[in-house]
Amino acid sequence: MTDFNSMIDALVACDTDRVTQLVNAAITEGIAASDILNNGLIAGMDIVGERMENGDMFIPEVLMAAQAMGQCVAVLKPLLGEGESATGASVLIGTVKGDLHDIGKNLVAMMMESAGMEVHNLGVDIAPENFVAMIKEKNTQIVCLSALLTTTMPMMKQTVDAIVESGLRDQVKILVGGAPVTQAFADEIGADGFAADAGAASKLAKALVNETR
């Protein structure tokens, strides 16, 4: 009988081989792919996110856990129904125009994917009009803006303003983050939320998606 706790423990321990073995065993037992995803993998990544927030896990370990999760999701994908995931939310993430930092943003993207969201990672140096175009194309519910330089923080406001001017503001929740960004700045530019790290960003995104349902 599948023991989801063992799967969770193996994922938190970043033991890719063990997690993959347990996922394959669960599939062989006939456990539904959605149950494996939600009760084993996503539950494990929730703990990883909490530990990261608490300072009990660090970025290299979180990346290893997220990569293990990614390998297992690749195994499960053919068995999952269309759009079957924890949240099904479509997320757009990118570093704003003028800023080329992407390590933190990529970690946030991995954590959100690990939470069952469909993440469209636009990369770095993304202009406001590109965010707007991609919101339309991907029918996005959440937009995540990253900036690691104080000099590029004003571009976050310009991006929020562009989304407002496009008439899409009511369709999306906007999250901001990056080393110099604060909750006060998020409030000032009209964003819906701020997250200090990848675990917090993923948790906040899930909460905002649930709010809108």
Secondary structure, DSSP 8 states (H G I E B T S, - for coil): ---HHHHHHHHHTT-HHHHHHHHHHHHHTT--HHHIIIIIIIHHHHHHHHHHHHTSS-HHHHHHHHHHHHHHHHHHGGGS-TT-SSS--EEEEEEETT----HHHHHHHHHHHHTT-EEEEEEEEE-HHHHHHHHHHHT-SEEEEE--SGGGHHHHHHHHHHHHHTT-GGG-EEEEESTT--HHHHHHHT-SEE-SSHHHHHHHHHHHHHHT-
